[in-house]
């Protein structure tokens, strides 16, 4: 395992577990400002790049044609927790495009927010595809298909024009060629392509600054970032790191989690992008790398620093609320 | 990170994530039959050693005095999923000792079985400490306290006579000294002490064969193993690896998971014990190491081999049921 340990999990005074990984902090030209581990190895970005995957929704004119609201644009970039506001916004997006929820091809799962899942059960209901954490992104894909005159059915397939647009956006923003032979299938059934962390971070630097994107794409990226900054609840949900970070930092950081330990961010005021991969896929590891880097890179006032503290200095409590351990930065991340 | 990669997680044809770790396969004398990684480093065994922690329940005479049934003894060794049969058995154990559920000091959480959690919510109920995955172990502690004339209150504290008995059992069975200064607090609030994998595996070899335990302790271990072999559902729950493995292998393997990527087993017919730690704490990694070692070490008929296949060759499916990836043994585990 060539990557260094970045995070240690302590119980009492002993290290119980540890997470190795890599991260890249990069400018819009691809210049590496800070890094650890192998940032050239291709990594599946999973949901971390939803903001890039949502660019065609703006660029195609679909968002304007269907009068999507800011909260709905934020949901198009989201891995949401399936809470009522998320579900309602996804349904509204589809309604505006004249579609029904059964057009969603992302599959169904219970809300990841356990309270929302139990509330659904308590009401005697079952989840639908609207509760899928990707339903906003998929509603955006469907809006894009409708606005560009393409059949919505099969919009998740790599050959569908919507996925071609998404692929072009990913390739052009990150500068990384996406090889069809390396294509994987994501949890929500759309294609996912491995991209080196360095290119991913460069893509986020561009998403943040607009640099190198061209006028229309830069405007689309700015519009999506503004939407998420205004509605950080929509991009994740109650208690989730991305929501809490953007509630604290507003438009100063666009932060997005991906499955299997991926986390990306754009820091517009610094012109930098961040891409993190926890090698073992642990979200808790990637999240703490992100919180640590944000505290290090961004000048923060006391309120913002205080708001980030629970994420940057996580304490582990057991079922009785007793403090039993903590997580801390290690190795090159602690340096 | 000195330990080798033991497990790779694939998406499409690419490795998406990987788990480093260590494992020890050891006989009752401490002879190492097979190993990888650092097996001398102390590791918190967490719930993997519940069968050892349950020895005083038998040895003190508490199990006989209160007429505990086999299923209840299995539950005393369990990290259960909070399904109705688990909850009922924990309540029955307490009733037999004349205690109420509010004597449990393990804390409360929703059942880890999501169906059971939703059923509880659907019924308008809230979880109690009986739903805590450790409630059977704690009910056993309480039975032991009552049978030995000690006050039940505070039975989770390191100084309580029950925890002294548990500590003696752990130290004596594994042969590892348990240092008070390294003591951590477990999820259910009892003490947990770091133990090297090699000693843990030796302890399980002894639990399986009785060798080196003395007559009474060997009989207690055999009784607990038989109870779990007869009631594998009680030790974990629906769909869980430990339950499935012991449903397939019966008394040929006693297998027990612990939090943070620990997995232990006793293989009586071979006189061997297994102890595994996935360094990053991932249960999916430890579980696949266990399934791989069981298939390698035990002669299996076709039915048993087939029953273990989903655990030993796990396939990843997405929300639409599409096969998107797999997990496989790597490095020294694949050799």
Interface residues (C-beta under 8 A of the other chain):
Chain A: X1 X4 X5 X9 X11 X12 X13 X14 X16 X17 X18 X19 X20 X42 X43 X44 X105 X106 X107 X108 X109 X110 X114 X117 X118 X119 X121 X122 X124 X132 X181 X182 X183 X184 X185 X186 X187 X188 X189 X192 X194 X260 X261 X279 X280 X281 X282 X285 X318 X319 X320 X321 X322 X324 X325
Chain B: X1 X4 X5 X9 X11 X12 X13 X14 X16 X17 X18 X19 X20 X42 X43 X44 X105 X106 X107 X108 X109 X110 X114 X117 X118 X119 X121 X122 X124 X132 X181 X182 X183 X184 X185 X186 X187 X188 X189 X192 X194 X260 X261 X279 X280 X281 X282 X285 X318 X319 X320 X321 X322 X324 X325
